[in-house]
C-alpha cells in the first residue's frame, strides 16, 4: 500500500488519453483555498515531471496550470497541510486547512476514483483492525479458539482486499490507481510469477513508469533466487577491510542457514534466540549458520551480536548488496541453503526455522 515516485507518460500519449475522456482537457488546472491566515505560499510538486514550485497565495486563493499525466501523483502543501492529487486533466479544487481535500469537477476523473480507492482501502483495513480488537476483548474463550478467530479474520480480510485490488487493477490499467492496486496484490499474493503476469495487463505507458519497472525488476530478481534455484554469489568488504565472498560460506557441502539482519531491527533481534536454538541443536550435526548484516553500522552490528550471543559466522557491513541481489525488501530474511548452494527455503521465521532444518538434518 505504499506509493512511490513515477515517471511521466509521453506527452502525445497523455494528450490522446485526455481527449478520450469527457470532461478532461489537455491541462490540469489546480484551484485552491488556504483557510489559515499567515500562509502566503503553497508548494506544488510533481516529482517525476521535475515540478517543484512555490505559488503565491492571494486573499487565501491560488491557482496553477499543470501537465496531464494520470500515471503519476503530485502534492500541494501549505505549512503543515498537504494533499496528494492525480494530474488527470480535470479542474481540481484544493482546500488546505484543518481538513485538507482535493476534488475534481468531473465525477468520473482518475482523481475522484483514486480518492474512492484510497477511502475503500482504509475502510477495509479499519474493519479488519476493529475485528482484531473485538477478538482480543473476548475473555471467555481459550487461546486456541482466539488464534482460530484471528486466522479466520485475517483470511477474510486478505480475500476481500485481494478481490478489491484485482477489480481496481482491471478498471484502471492506464493510471496510477493500478500501481496502488498492484502494490497491494504483490504484498498479499506472495506469488511473484502471478504478479509479473498482472504487470503485463497494464498499459505500455504505465509499464514504462519508474515504479512498475522497479517492481518488475524486483520480481525478476526474486524469481531468479526462488526456492529450488542456485545461490547467487556476492563480494563485499567486511568491517575489517577484508574482501569476503558469500561463496566462502555457501555451497561448500553443508546446509547453511543465513540470517540477513540489522542491529536496529526489533524483529531481527527477536529471531536470534530461535536461530541460536537451531545452531545449538544442529551445528554438531553439520549445520552452519551465517549472519549477514545489511543496512547497518558495523560497530552497532558487532555490539548487538555480542549482547545477543551470536557465536556463529558473520559477514558485517554487507550494506544493500545482498538485499538487492536476492530481492529482499524487509528484514529479518532467513534462508536455508543446501550443501550445493541450492535455495531450499526463503523467509523462515520462528518455529518454522527448526521445522525446516529437521527435514534435512536428523
Protein Blocks (a to p, Z undefined) as FASTA:
>chain_A
ZZcddddddfklmmmmmmmpghiafbdcdddddfbghiabdcdddfknopacddddeehi
acddddddfkbccdddehjbccddddehpacdddddfbgcdddfblkbmklmmmmmmmmm
mmmmmmmmmmmmmmmmpckbcfklmmmmmmmmmmmmmmmmmmmmmmmmmmmmmbfklmmm
mmmmmmmnopaklmmmmmmmpcfklmmpmklmmmmmmmmmmmmmgghiacdddddddfko
pacdfklmgonopacddddddfklmklmmmmmmmmmmmmmmmmnopacddddehiafklm
mmmmmmnopabdcdehkljmlmmmnopabdcddddddfkopafbghiahjllmmmmmmmm
ZZ
